[in-house]
Amino acid sequence: MQPPKLGRQTFLKDNIVSAASGNPRYTGRYFLILDKNNKEILEAIRLLEKRWGLSVATTADFIITPPDETQLKDADALVFNELGVALVGVEEEKVAQMKLSGTGFLIVPEKVVYIQDEIPSEDNNSNGATWGIHITEALHSPYTGAGIKVAVLDTGFHISHPDFEGREITSTSFVPDEPIDDLHGHGTHCIGTACGSVNEQGERYGVASGAHIYAGKVLSNLGSGAQSWILNGMTWAANEGCKVLSMSLGSPVSEGESYDIAYERAAQFALSKGTLIVAAAGNGSQRSKNQFSPVASPADCPSILAVAAINSELQVGDFSNRAVNPSGLIDIAAPGVDIYSSWPMPARYQTLSGTSMATPHVAGIAALFFEKYPDATPAMIEDELRKNARTLSLPTEDVGVGLSIAPE
């Protein structure tokens, strides 16, 4: 079946969230990895138009607002100018012809991306500050992330949540036909851990309570999305001047599989703009059964910090992935078991487990470091995160340098 044009909305419903599809790995579209040189990109656009007869749009067409697939109309391809990557939606036969044509493009399938499945907990109560806030020493840090822009790319955000009244919040949805409002809950939970403050009883659950929140909706209300939406969100966060970018999302990686070049391009672009990126290592393991899955994509990229999950006993979460592949290392660990945080109303709060819950802890702590060192580069903040981490009596392939600790 011929895939839809990039701007047609059947893509979201038919190619990603079909219940009968059993969590598909690919969308049916493809990325062409181009040379990042502007001249080479222009030549690639001409080749796509003239030789292959494709209708091409570029991210440069979106000057005031971020790229929106609903505005692409009948485009066959979208070129991400900043990244040197083109997204192509054409029939399989044409893709095969392009692969055989000797154009020199690396052609790879676009991934379907999912939330890193959260594991519900029976305990939905906070007791004073949460154990994650205590053990990372965020409770006693003199820093709040004040003035630091922190982006969380996820299922959106319940902006009217009462705990965030009066906070600086900037939001954008990259999911076609879905506004920023989080009808899933995962995004609101992650934002609560990274940037929240206290619950209605005054009990602390958020790390960087003074940060400027940038909520990017890149996954649908059903918890899945297209890789291009994540690339759009990453580029948006970098261009908006966010110092920290948190992504509790991913796609499974096979043993021996290398990192995704499109994601790495986006991560390098973000770093060049001063943005540090953290991502969830993934929840595909069952350690109690001696089953270990590789670090998920995009956390396995060299330019992204992969975060593992530990419990309150400082042991690795049973689900937390391991550094199985050479290109997918675990960088650091954080609390990720029985984490209490914000949730869309009327529930207001929820307790979950997963590397999704560990990642925003590190994002919030990175924001505290950026407040402490306002002129620091992402590389300098990464170095501070590593130096300040608490060494654990666990293998580095499971927890990296250890437990992330907030600055004094």
HELIX and SHEET records of a PDB file:
HELIX    1   1 THR A   10  THR A   10  1                                   1    
HELIX    2   2 PHE A   11  ILE A   16  3                                   6    
HELIX    3   3 ALA A   19  SER A   21  5                                   3    
HELIX    4   4 ASN A   38  LYS A   50  1                                  13    
HELIX    5   5 THR A   59  ASP A   61  5                                   3    
HELIX    6   6 GLU A   69  GLN A   71  5                                   3    
HELIX    7   7 GLU A   92  LEU A  100  1                                   9    
HELIX    8   8 TRP A  131  ILE A  135  1                                   5    
HELIX    9   9 ALA A  138  HIS A  140  5                                   3    
HELIX   10  10 PRO A  162  PHE A  164  5                                   3    
HELIX   11  11 HIS A  186  CYS A  195  1                                  10    
HELIX   12  12 GLN A  227  ASN A  239  1                                  13    
HELIX   13  13 ILE A  261  SER A  272  1                                  12    
HELIX   14  14 ARG A  287  LYS A  289  5                                   3    
HELIX   15  15 THR A  355  LYS A  372  1                                  18    
HELIX   16  16 PRO A  378  ASN A  388  1                                  11    
HELIX   17  17 THR A  396  VAL A  399  1                                   4    
SHEET    1   A 6 VAL A  56  THR A  58  0                                        
SHEET    2   A 6 ALA A  77  PHE A  80  1                                        
SHEET    3   A 6 VAL A  85  VAL A  88 -1                                        
SHEET    4   A 6 TYR A  26  ILE A  33 -1                                        
SHEET    5   A 6 LEU A 106  ILE A 115 -1                                        
SHEET    6   A 6 SER A 224  ALA A 226 -1                                        
SHEET    1   B 6 VAL A  56  THR A  58  0                                        
SHEET    2   B 6 ALA A  77  PHE A  80  1                                        
SHEET    3   B 6 VAL A  85  VAL A  88 -1                                        
SHEET    4   B 6 TYR A  26  ILE A  33 -1                                        
SHEET    5   B 6 LEU A 106  ILE A 115 -1                                        
SHEET    6   B 6 LEU A 249  GLY A 250 -1                                        
SHEET    1   C 3 ILE A 119  PRO A 120  0                                        
SHEET    2   C 3 TYR A 349  SER A 353 -1                                        
SHEET    3   C 3 ILE A 339  SER A 342 -1                                        
SHEET    1   D 7 ILE A 169  SER A 173  0                                        
SHEET    2   D 7 HIS A 212  LYS A 217  1                                        
SHEET    3   D 7 LYS A 149  ASP A 154  1                                        
SHEET    4   D 7 VAL A 244  MET A 247  1                                        
SHEET    5   D 7 LEU A 276  ALA A 280  1                                        
SHEET    6   D 7 LEU A 305  ILE A 310  1                                        
SHEET    7   D 7 ILE A 332  PRO A 335  1                                        
END                                                                             
